[in-house]
């Protein structure tokens, strides 16, 4: 039997809703992430991400929002995300 949980997360000033369907299809979990205003985050340029994964990957974090926060923190260190953030800061000067 699957369970559905919904969380709110604010990450670096970006609000988002995270929906976690545990044991989807009897074998995997499904996490759906939607940012407020479709703002980009390191794991999606469109503000929407649908991700299927082994539920055991979420367990060490306790909840899906903690898992997603850790995922975002890790991906935020990528050079692509850093360059995008630098470009946005430059544009905000004018």
PEKA-V892180 format. One record per residue. N is the residue number from 1. PHI is phi as a letter, one per 30 degrees, with the letter a starting at -180 (none if undefined). PSI is psi in radians with two decimals (999 if undefined). BURIAL is + if it has 16 or more other ideal C-beta (glycine too) atoms within 10 Angstrom, else -. Layout:
# PEKA-V892180
((N	PHI	PSI	BURIAL) (N	PHI	PSI	BURIAL))
This chain:
# PEKA-V892180
((1	none	2.35	-) (2	c	2.67	-) (3	b	2.53	-) (4	c	2.22	-) (5	b	2.48	-) (6	b	2.36	-) (7	b	2.70	+) (8	c	2.40	-) (9	b	2.42	+) (10	c	2.14	-) (11	b	2.07	+) (12	h	0.76	-) (13	i	0.09	-) (14	c	2.07	-) (15	d	2.58	-) (16	a	2.74	+) (17	c	2.32	-) (18	c	2.19	+) (19	c	2.25	-) (20	b	1.99	+) (21	c	1.92	+) (22	d	2.49	+) (23	h	0.69	-) (24	d	2.36	+) (25	i	0.26	-) (26	i	-0.04	-) (27	b	-0.45	-) (28	b	2.85	-) (29	c	2.77	+) (30	b	2.24	+) (31	c	2.29	+) (32	b	2.25	-) (33	b	2.27	+) (34	b	2.10	+) (35	d	2.63	+) (36	d	2.30	-) (37	i	0.32	-) (38	h	0.60	-) (39	d	2.44	-) (40	d	2.60	-) (41	b	2.93	+) (42	e	-0.35	+) (43	c	0.00	-) (44	a	2.33	+) (45	d	-0.32	-) (46	c	-0.14	-) (47	i	0.10	+) (48	b	2.37	-) (49	b	2.27	+) (50	c	2.20	-) (51	b	2.12	-) (52	c	2.42	-) (53	a	2.86	-) (54	d	2.18	-) (55	e	-0.39	+) (56	d	-0.36	-) (57	d	-0.48	-) (58	d	-0.58	+) (59	e	-0.78	-) (60	d	-0.38	-) (61	c	-0.26	-) (62	i	-0.84	-) (63	b	2.80	-) (64	d	-0.59	+) (65	d	-0.63	+) (66	d	-0.67	-) (67	d	-0.83	+) (68	d	-0.72	+) (69	e	-0.78	+) (70	d	-0.72	-) (71	d	-0.80	+) (72	d	-0.79	+) (73	e	-0.73	-) (74	d	-0.81	-) (75	d	-0.44	-) (76	d	-0.29	-) (77	d	-0.07	-) (78	d	2.60	-) (79	d	-0.59	-) (80	d	-0.82	-) (81	d	-0.72	+) (82	d	-0.73	-) (83	d	-0.71	-) (84	d	-0.76	-) (85	d	-0.70	-) (86	d	-0.73	-) (87	d	-0.68	-) (88	d	-0.68	-) (89	d	-0.68	-) (90	d	-0.77	-) (91	d	-0.52	-) (92	d	-0.17	-) (93	d	-0.32	-) (94	c	999	-))
